[in-house]
């Protein structure tokens, strides 16, 4: 298991425990879970770059690749399915989102759509003040189901990344 995936799972385990104790804080917890997803995607991309291109990273070309990846990662606020697809396609020549086989989703497209909706809802939650959070600004799915989907996205992403190593 990669360091990125281990950290991701630890964060989500802690968030799930927090959700069980403080269900009234579900929006904050789910935002944190999506931030953990974003951090996982960034860390995994960096890990894979080092593993895949270790021999050239000490050269000028490697330095350019690493700088470009870091710049690209800094450009994104949210890692929805399109961002993940582009990132992995550009650096590792694979559309990793096509391989998302997730429990509770009939196919990869549905998993992508759910992630995209969660990231959109996250944006709404983050940009509304606490006093203005209404059902229009809150997450619409069951919080535990959302956490499970995020965990499973990480698992599917990691499984595919392991096959690419």
N, C-alpha and C positions, 0 to 999 in steps of 0.2 A: 504494500500500500504506500502510495506517495505521501510525502510530508503534507502537501497541499490537501489531499483527501482526508488525511487523519485530522488535520486542524479543522477542516470543514465539518466532519462528523462530530468532533468534540463540541464545536460551537452549536450545532443543531441539537445535540443531546441536551446541552445546558438550556437552550431555548425551549425545548419541549418540556423539560422539568419546570421551567419558569412559567410556561403557559398553563401547566396543570395546577400550579399554586396560585397564579394570578390571571385567571381567564379574562378579567376585565381589561387587561393590558394587551389583548391579542393583537391590536393593530401595531403597537410598538414592537412587539415580539416578532411579528411577521415581517415588518420592515427590516429588523435585525437579521432575520433569516435570509432575506433577499440580499442584504449587504454581504452576508457570509457567502452566498452563492457568487456574488460578484468577485469577492476576494479569492474564492476558490478558482474561478475561471482564470483570473490574472496569474495566480500562483502556479496553476497547472501549465499555462502557456509558457511561463518562464522556465519551469522544470523541464518541459518537453524540448524547449529550445536548447537548453544546456545539454540534455541527453542526446538529442538528435544531431546537433552540430558542434559537439564538444571539441572536435579536432580543429575546427576553423574559428572558434570563438577567441582564440588567442591571436588571430590575425586581424589585419585592418578590416577585412570583409566581415569577420565575426563581430567585431566591435560595431560596425555599421548595422548589422542585423539586430544585435542586442539593443542598440540605441533606438532603432526604428520600432522594435517591438515595445519598448518602454514608452516611446512617444505615442504609439497607437493605443496602448493600454490607458494612458493618461487622458486620451481624447473621449473616452466613454464614461458616462455616469452610471449607466445601467447596462447589464448584460442580458438582453433579450435574445430570442432565438436567432434573429438576423445578425446581430452583433457577434454572437458566438460562431455562427456559420462562417461569416466573413473572416473572422480572426483565424480560425483553424484552417480554413481554405487557403488563406494567404500565406500562412507560415508552415503549414504541415500538409498541404495539398489534399485535404479531406474535409468533407462536409460532415462534421461530427453529429450534427442534429438529425441526420437521416438514420442514425443508429440508436436513437433514443427509444428504447422499448421499455415503457414505464407501466407499472401496475396501476390500473385505474384509467389508463388511456388506451383507446383502441389502436392507435398507431402513433408514429413519430410526429405527424402533423398536429394531432390533438395535444400532444405534450408541448409542442412549440406554441400552440395557441394559448394554452393555459399559462405557460411561463410569460408570454407576452402580455396577457391580461393581468397577471399578478404584478408585473413591472409597471404597467400603466396605472393600476390601482395604487401601487406604492407611491408613485409620483403624486397622485391626488392626495393621499394620506399625508405625505411629507410636506406638501405645500398648502395644507389647510391648518389653521391654528387649532389647538386642542378644543377650544370652545366652539369651533365651527364644524367639528367632525359630525357628519350626518350619515345616514345610510348611503347617500350618494358619494360620500368621501371615504367610506370604509371598505375593507375587503369583503367580497361577496360570498366567498366559499367558506366552508367550515375550516377554522384555523388548524386543527389537527390534520385534516386532509391536505391542506396547503403545505404544511411542514413535511408530511410524508411524500408529497410530490417533489418537493425541493430535494429531500434526501435521495429519492429515487433518480432524479435528474443527475445528481452528483455521482451516484453509483453507476448509472449507465454511461456517463461521460468517462468515468475512471476506467470502467471495464474496456471501453473502446480504446482509450489512451494506452492501456496496458498492452493491447494487441498491436498497437502501432509502434511500440518501443522496440 
